[in-house]
Amino acid sequence: MGDNSFAALITRGLCEISRLGEKLGGKKETFYGLTGLGDLIVTCLSEHSRNRTAGKLMGQGMTLEEARKKIGMVIEGVDNIEVAYQLAQKYEVDMPIVNAVYAMLYHGLDPKEGVTMLMTREKKEE
């Protein structure tokens, strides 16, 4: 993916996180500060991010277990995606990125297919 695709994914991700967070009682401005957008940028772009590293490894064909073993530390996003998925279902919050990542991790969706689905889906307000 190129820089524009990364920007689109981050923007849509922030919208998803905000939708769920607000539904659970959070304040929208919290998600646009350091604890929201700031953390999302570091998670997505830093070469030191275990989440990014895990995603890159799986995008290169490793299984989740192989990526976990190679990283050797907790991968917060992997450990939390199931909860995010369940909350989105429970509160009927549209979270296509969460759905795609969940399907990649737990149902064998090919990462390239998942990214294609996300990047070609109908445009929304984000």
Number of C-alpha atoms within 10 A of each C-alpha: 7 6 8 9 12 13 13 14 17 19 15 19 19 18 20 20 22 21 18 19 16 15 15 11 8 13 12 15 11 14 21 16 11 11 10 16 21 12 14 19 15 14 18 19 15 13 11 11 15 22 21 18 21 23 20 14 18 20 15 11 13 15 16 17 12 14 19 19 10 13 15 10 9 11 17 11 16 18 10 11 16 17 13 18 20 13 15 21 13 9 11 11 16 14 19 18 20 20 19 21 23 20 16 20 18 11 10 11 14 17 20 13 12 17 18 11 14 17 13 8 10 7 7 6 5 10
